[in-house]
Amino acid sequence: MVLLSLLPIGLMQTWASVKHGMWYARSATFMSRDIVSTFVWMRIIGDTIFALGGLALAWFIIGLKTGWSLTKERVE
């Protein structure tokens, strides 16, 4: 997520802010450029990996709370 989306857009905004001013770097005109839209959509890859990790953590915690294990033996 950071390498595919946030860092490139941040660097482009930094360059635009130095060259044209912060008002342009934060404007809808800048954010609606094709390359920025591409980087925003690339963020889905990182978001999906993060969500899968969150689901795996939730599954693990539910398993700890219910006593479930892969051996199907309940530990008291």
Stockholm file with secondary structure:
# STOCKHOLM 1.0

chainA/1-76         MVLLSLLPIGLMQTWASVKHGMWYARSATFMSRDIVSTFVWMRIIGDTIFALGGLALAWFIIGLKTGWSLTKERVE
#=GR chainA/1-76 SS CIIIIIHHHHHHHHHHHHHHCHHHHTSHHHHTSHHHHHHHHHHHHHHHHHHHHHHHHHHHHHHHHHTCCTTCCCCC
#=GC SS_cons        CIIIIIHHHHHHHHHHHHHHCHHHHTSHHHHTSHHHHHHHHHHHHHHHHHHHHHHHHHHHHHHHHHTCCTTCCCCC
//
